[in-house]
Amino acid sequence: MTKTKLSKEEILHLSKLANLNLSNEEIKKIQRQLTETLDYIKNLKELKTDKVDPTHHTVNSINVFFEDGQNNSRGLSNISTYFKVKRIL
Amino acid sequence: MNLLGKSILELKTLLETKEISSKEIFEYFLKRIKKYNKKLNSYLTVCDYNDKLKGIPIAIKDAFCTKGIRTTAASKVLDNFISPYESTVTSKLINSNFQILGKTNLDAWCHGSSTETSDYGPTRNPWDLLRAPGGSSGGSAAAVSAYLSPAAIGSETAGSIRLPAAWTGLVGLKPTYGRVSRYGVIAMGSSLDSPGPLTLTTEDSAYILKIIAGKDPYDATTVDKKVPNYLTEIKKNKKYIIGLAEEYFDGIDEQVKNKVNQAIEIYKKIGHQIKKIKLIHPKYAISDYTIIQRSEVSSNLSRYDGIRYGNGREFFADEAKKRIMLGTYSLSYGYYDAFYKKAQKVRTLIIEDFKRVFKDVDVIIAPSTPITALKLGEFTKYPFFGELMDVLLEPSSMAGLTALSFPVGLDNHHLPVGLQIIGRWFEEENILNLAYQFERETNFFNITRIALKKYSD
């Protein structure tokens, strides 16, 4: 986390990854805001975590399954199993 | 019959003794919504009375998918989205004799702590129309506070129930993560989101929690733990060891501190024990939460492609774009270890910290917010306003603990001050019990009844 000032290229790269179309103004604004945020969150470096495991789930459930053959009656639609979308051709 | 200010349980009794019909109750609220909603902007969608369902009306935050009813997450991306399915929470409520009154305003995608990032305009605080009601469940909070609904459902990722409850003078409960199903909740931070009630009384909160809690096969993160009968649990005369951490009073507004300290004196008087504890400073939780939440947001919001449903991604407003961008950055190649993985490790530290402290105390008490309701527009000054306002609420959210906020006084701007009680995982009955004891002793200084004075029929 040494470099925190984000360049325009990085913002454009991220916006492509996130499939967001940003205007030039938005790019400048986000550049500033992201840099400010990244500067603040640097304070996490003050906490030692070398011997610590990451937590992904706070209540530590393991192997929660939906049994095969159980009644999945609350699917998205009980009219059809298809999505209706706009015409593409 | 004068219904103004009646709690859920009071309305339930009136229905059971047939002193009033569910249609009359529903129409009573519709009239009030017609009178006050334009001013408050707490509802985005108001429902018609459905005689097949009957039941007590309840307002639902528009982040919950409600079958056949418009569901927007307060974003133009879902402006005309009619949900094809029912969330587990609303499904359970409907099966327990409730009926949806309407969908309430929120910060768009739950991104915020003031309801100002909504694409449909901010909701105003019923205590002062120039101020925010808090967020992201601000619409729900304003609706109950001004009695445009007898209770409401909100959701909390880190503060989104407790903060608006504090800023509008209500009882707001965040259940333990995994206690209430997230099936049908428009996801913000999947490892954090917790649906919960905003109510005028502790008993109402206990009553609603009993209905919505429980294992759900449609949400694998819900836990298979028995749901206690909270209404009977909260009436047991128990004495608790209450922990107070200096770190949670650091830099807090003097008036907030005073009201919270006065409330603690009341707990001492009732016979509870106070113990000083040390906790990791909440300022680290701001950073931790910002990284984890925004990472999960960037992933969760990637499903809105405008192809299968909703409008395209160009309909995302500023706040959503900002959060998606930071989340994408912290998860991207080369940065994942430094940001997301590090944040998940800090999360472990926070959890271990609470586990350690909960060996010596039963609950932790602290102010809910560093300051009372801010004026509308203030949030634009900060790049991560939401996370800053939620500083005292984030550590418990990161750990997945349960906590609630209730009013303990008014400051000299005549605005409510909220106190929070944080309990151990799955011990909602303890924090509700303590809140109930305070309510019995003080009636919350009548703060939850502001509608009786300012919002007459």
Contacts between the chains, C-beta under 8 A, distances in Angstrom:
chain1	res1	chain2	res2	distance
A	1	B	338	4.8
A	1	B	339	7.3
A	6	B	329	7.6
A	10	B	329	7.8
A	11	B	325	7.3
A	14	B	325	5.5
A	14	B	328	4.9
A	14	B	329	5.6
A	14	B	332	7.0
A	15	B	325	6.8
A	17	B	328	5.2
A	17	B	332	6.6
A	18	B	298	6.3
A	18	B	302	7.4
A	18	B	324	5.0
A	18	B	325	6.3
A	18	B	328	4.5
A	19	B	302	7.4
A	19	B	305	7.7
A	19	B	313	5.9
A	20	B	313	6.1
A	20	B	316	7.0
A	20	B	321	5.6
A	20	B	324	6.3
A	20	B	325	7.2
A	21	B	313	7.5
A	21	B	314	6.0
A	22	B	321	7.1
A	26	B	318	7.7
A	26	B	321	6.9
A	29	B	318	7.8
A	30	B	321	7.0
A	30	B	322	6.0
A	30	B	325	5.5
A	32	B	383	7.9
A	33	B	322	5.8
A	33	B	383	4.2
A	34	B	322	7.5
A	34	B	325	6.2
A	34	B	326	5.7
A	34	B	329	6.8
A	34	B	383	8.0
A	36	B	383	4.5
A	37	B	290	6.5
A	37	B	326	6.0
A	37	B	383	5.3
A	37	B	384	5.4
A	38	B	326	7.9
A	38	B	329	8.0
A	40	B	286	7.3
A	40	B	287	6.4
A	40	B	290	7.7
A	40	B	384	7.2
A	41	B	286	7.9
A	41	B	287	3.8
A	41	B	290	5.8
A	41	B	291	6.0
A	41	B	339	7.7
A	42	B	287	7.8
A	43	B	283	6.7
A	43	B	284	6.4
A	43	B	287	5.5
A	44	B	284	6.4
A	44	B	287	4.8
A	44	B	288	6.5
A	44	B	291	7.8
A	44	B	342	6.0
A	44	B	343	6.8
A	44	B	346	5.6
A	46	B	284	7.6
A	47	B	280	7.6
A	47	B	284	6.1
A	47	B	346	5.6
A	47	B	349	6.1
A	49	B	342	6.4
A	49	B	345	3.8
A	49	B	346	6.2
A	49	B	348	7.7
A	49	B	349	6.7
A	52	B	345	4.5
A	52	B	348	5.0
A	52	B	349	6.2
A	53	B	345	7.1
A	53	B	348	6.0
A	54	B	341	5.7
A	54	B	344	3.3
A	54	B	345	5.0
A	54	B	347	7.2
A	54	B	348	6.5
A	55	B	344	5.5
A	55	B	345	7.8
A	55	B	347	4.4
A	55	B	348	4.5
A	55	B	351	6.1
A	56	B	191	6.8
A	56	B	344	6.4
A	57	B	191	6.4
A	57	B	221	7.0
A	58	B	177	5.2
A	58	B	178	7.6
A	58	B	191	6.8
A	58	B	347	7.9
A	58	B	351	6.7
A	58	B	398	7.8
A	58	B	399	6.1
A	58	B	400	2.9
A	58	B	425	7.9
A	59	B	176	7.2
A	59	B	177	6.1
A	59	B	178	4.4
A	59	B	221	7.6
A	59	B	223	5.5
A	59	B	400	5.8
A	59	B	425	6.6
A	61	B	178	7.1
A	61	B	220	7.4
A	61	B	221	6.8
A	61	B	223	6.2
A	64	B	220	4.2
A	64	B	221	7.7
A	65	B	220	7.8
A	66	B	217	5.7
A	66	B	218	7.9
A	66	B	220	7.4
A	70	B	217	6.8
A	74	B	85	6.3
A	74	B	86	7.5
A	74	B	91	8.0
A	74	B	183	7.8
A	74	B	218	6.2
A	75	B	85	7.5
A	76	B	84	5.2
A	76	B	85	5.6
A	77	B	84	4.9
A	77	B	85	7.5
A	83	B	308	4.9
A	83	B	309	7.6
A	85	B	307	5.9
A	85	B	308	6.2
A	86	B	307	7.8
